[in-house]
């Protein structure tokens, strides 16, 4: 079989091993929690400005700030990037 098959096979074997609690060679990135309100205030933005600048709804931002919801997945990754390098994220977003 070709190298494509080998790559898929290896990925599946790693996934199965990981699901069984085994040690894999894959590195899993787990973003740190972010205090969204503190981040927004540090940037000197209103909720409306922050939401518009970074592409989230104001309602979602309010839920995060109140603690009703917790950001996860790509949103949490983006918030970590904003927290560490806000100017770079703003440049990248245009």
C-alpha positions as CSV (number, residue, x, y, z in Angstrom):
1,X,0.0,0.0,0.0
2,X,1.0,3.6,-0.5
3,X,2.3,6.1,2.1
4,X,-1.2,7.6,2.4
5,X,-2.5,4.4,3.7
6,X,0.4,4.1,6.1
7,X,-0.2,7.6,7.4
8,X,-3.9,6.9,8.0
9,X,-3.1,3.6,9.6
10,X,-0.7,5.2,12.0
11,X,-3.2,7.9,12.9
12,X,-5.9,5.4,13.6
13,X,-3.6,3.2,15.7
14,X,-2.6,6.3,17.8
15,X,-6.2,7.3,18.2
16,X,-7.1,3.8,19.4
17,X,-4.2,3.7,21.8
18,X,-5.1,7.1,23.1
19,X,-8.8,6.1,23.6
20,X,-7.6,3.1,25.7
21,X,-5.5,5.4,27.9
22,X,-2.2,4.4,26.4
23,X,0.8,6.6,25.7
24,X,0.8,8.0,22.2
25,X,3.4,10.0,20.2
26,X,0.7,12.6,19.5
27,X,0.9,15.8,21.5
28,X,-2.4,17.2,22.7
29,X,-2.7,20.9,23.1
30,X,-4.9,22.0,26.0
31,X,-5.3,25.8,26.1
32,X,-5.3,27.5,29.4
33,X,-8.5,29.0,30.8
34,X,-8.8,32.8,30.1
35,X,-10.4,35.5,32.2
36,X,-12.2,37.0,29.3
37,X,-13.4,40.1,31.2
38,X,-9.9,40.9,32.5
39,X,-8.5,40.4,29.0
40,X,-11.1,42.7,27.4
41,X,-10.5,45.4,30.1
42,X,-6.7,45.1,29.7
43,X,-7.2,45.8,26.0
44,X,-9.4,48.8,26.9
45,X,-12.3,47.6,24.8
46,X,-16.0,47.6,25.4
47,X,-17.9,44.4,25.0
48,X,-19.2,45.5,21.7
49,X,-15.7,46.5,20.4
50,X,-14.1,43.2,21.6
51,X,-16.9,41.1,20.1
52,X,-16.7,42.9,16.7
53,X,-12.9,42.9,16.6
54,X,-12.5,39.2,17.3
55,X,-15.6,37.8,15.7
56,X,-17.8,36.6,18.6
57,X,-21.3,37.7,19.4
58,X,-21.8,40.2,22.2
59,X,-24.2,37.7,23.8
60,X,-21.5,34.9,23.8
61,X,-19.0,37.4,25.3
62,X,-21.4,38.3,28.0
63,X,-22.0,34.7,28.9
64,X,-18.3,34.1,29.1
65,X,-17.8,37.1,31.3
66,X,-20.7,36.2,33.6
67,X,-19.4,32.6,33.9
68,X,-22.7,31.1,32.4
69,X,-20.6,29.5,29.7
70,X,-16.9,28.6,29.3
71,X,-15.1,29.1,26.0
72,X,-13.8,25.9,24.5
73,X,-12.3,24.6,21.3
74,X,-11.2,27.1,18.7
75,X,-12.7,30.0,20.7
76,X,-10.5,29.2,23.7
77,X,-7.4,28.9,21.4
78,X,-8.2,32.3,19.9
79,X,-8.6,33.8,23.4
80,X,-5.2,32.4,24.4
81,X,-3.6,34.0,21.4
82,X,-5.3,37.3,22.1
83,X,-4.1,37.1,25.7
84,X,-0.5,36.4,24.7
85,X,-0.1,38.5,21.5
86,X,-3.1,40.8,21.0
87,X,-1.4,43.1,18.5
88,X,-0.3,40.1,16.3
89,X,-3.9,38.8,16.3
90,X,-5.3,42.2,15.4
91,X,-2.7,42.5,12.6
92,X,-3.6,39.1,11.3
93,X,-7.3,39.9,11.3
94,X,-6.7,43.1,9.4
